Amino acid sequence: MNLPIPWSLSRLPALACFAWLSLVAACSSLPTITPDMAHSPPAAVTVDGTRGPLSASRSKAIIDRLKSGGDETNIFDVHMAIEEAISGSPLTAGNKVELLQDGPSTYQAMTAAIESAQDSINMETYIFQDDEVGQRFAAALIARQQQGVQVNLIRDSFGTLSTPTAFFQTLVDAGINVLEYNPVNPLSTVKAGWDLNQRDHRKLLIIDGRIAFLGGINISSVYSGGSFSQRSKVRPDGQLPWRDTDISLMGPVVGELQKLFIETWEKQDGKPLAARNYYPTAHVEGSSVVRAIGSSPDEDYSLIYATLISALRSAQTEICLTNAYFVPDRQLLDALKEAVARGVDVKLVVPASTDSWLVFHAGRSHYKELLKAGVKLYERRDALLHVKTAVIDGVWSTVGSTNLDWRSFLHNQEVNIVVLGDGFGDRMRAVFADDVAKSEAITLETWKRRSIGVRIQEAFARIWEYWL
């Protein structure tokens, strides 16, 4: 779900509305990404293992293994250079990565992990609703807290605006530490530099510092229907099922995600965390090389944005993007068009319906430009698409909370992971192909025939795209 500013201003106190409007005069901008960032002569690639940075020879052996199954091209080298060129958290080896499709399967895996927790549970979410799913999670968290497991929860103030305060008070009364990220009411925060537009859009769950879940799935019953199972095509309320993707991880990368959670807790002036083993000794859990990337509106620019733009500009054969809220800036548009011009097969799956009217039409206002350039567009119609994934050249994949819009890159706190290698890339490509098969292709000819009413909606929504 995307942040419903500005069309839900009626839900905010008058003071908050005034503060939001004042942002118009203080807009930031996206960074200019150096076009040849990923092509500069890279230093020797280093990879972290369970005990920290590996030797140069061991790092090379891991990279050579990942490259061994591919064609004799420099595709993998190029994408490895991207990850090395952009500063941030390290590449880590020895991880186990599992794709989770839709709410039912993801919730089952998450609750099973919660119920197995022995030391700590750190959870960060944009939406946590007081509904059947929310109550199920609350009960599981309370049960573990009562068994001596320390539960720490960060919930976004705006994203949980419709959730009764009493719901979270029940968690607090049970001993759970609940931190409200950037409270909508500025009088209830002690953090300097309050900015209503800054939101925590991450969906992150970390169990015992050993297993982590992240992606696009919030805690809400809108995910009670799946988009893959034939038995759950329609939600109990009769609405379209939500199509989303999460990922579970085990291995050294979990420690990097733990750092992101604790950094947020401390920056938001949360009370000192109870002493727990938040960073247990990491073990080899699998063979995946993974990088965790966090972004925050407090930083000079989004590492997630910089990494994505560089990966797109380095693509050589194929770009497969699936995204719920597609409102691209000029650099992103140009990166996609330039990729087509150099022979890359660029495909984009977006929703045919949405929960955000302005976002939907602002994104569609860019269709003509993309279609004329040769980008292949598909709209998924049998589900409400909420996915935020990409796979490039079959070897560079990302899953996370980041939408392809100005809000995610400028105003939101987000988290993504990048997985290198064609093994995981093949799984991502298979899921992408399934989404394409269930979507309707949008052609330039059909798009030119859209009604004048639709064009007016696009033009109006385009005005607001910076804040969407």
Secondary structure, DSSP 4 states (H G I P E B T S, - for coil): ----TTTTGGGS-HHHHHHHHGGGGS--------TTGGGS-PPPP--EETTEEPPHHHHHHHHHHHHTTS-SSSHHHHHHHHHHHS-SSPPEEEEEEEEEEHHHHHHHHHHHHHHH-SSEEEEEES-B-SSHHHHHHHHHHHHHHHTT-EEEEEEETTTTTTS-HHHHHHHHHTT-EEEEES-SSGGG---SS--TT-EE---EEEETTTEEEEES--BSGGGSS-SS-GGGSS-TTSSPPEE-EEEEEESTHHHHHHHHHHHHHHHTTPPPPPP--SSPPP----SEEEEEEEE-TTSSS-HHHHHHHHHHHH-SSEEEEEESSEE--HHHHHHHHHHHHTT-EEEEEEESS-S-HHHHHHHHTTHHHHHHHT-EEEEE-SSEE--EEEEETTTEEEEES--EEHIIIIIEEEEEEEEESHHHHHHHHHHHHHHHHTEEEEPHHHHHT--HHHHHHHHHHHHTGGG-
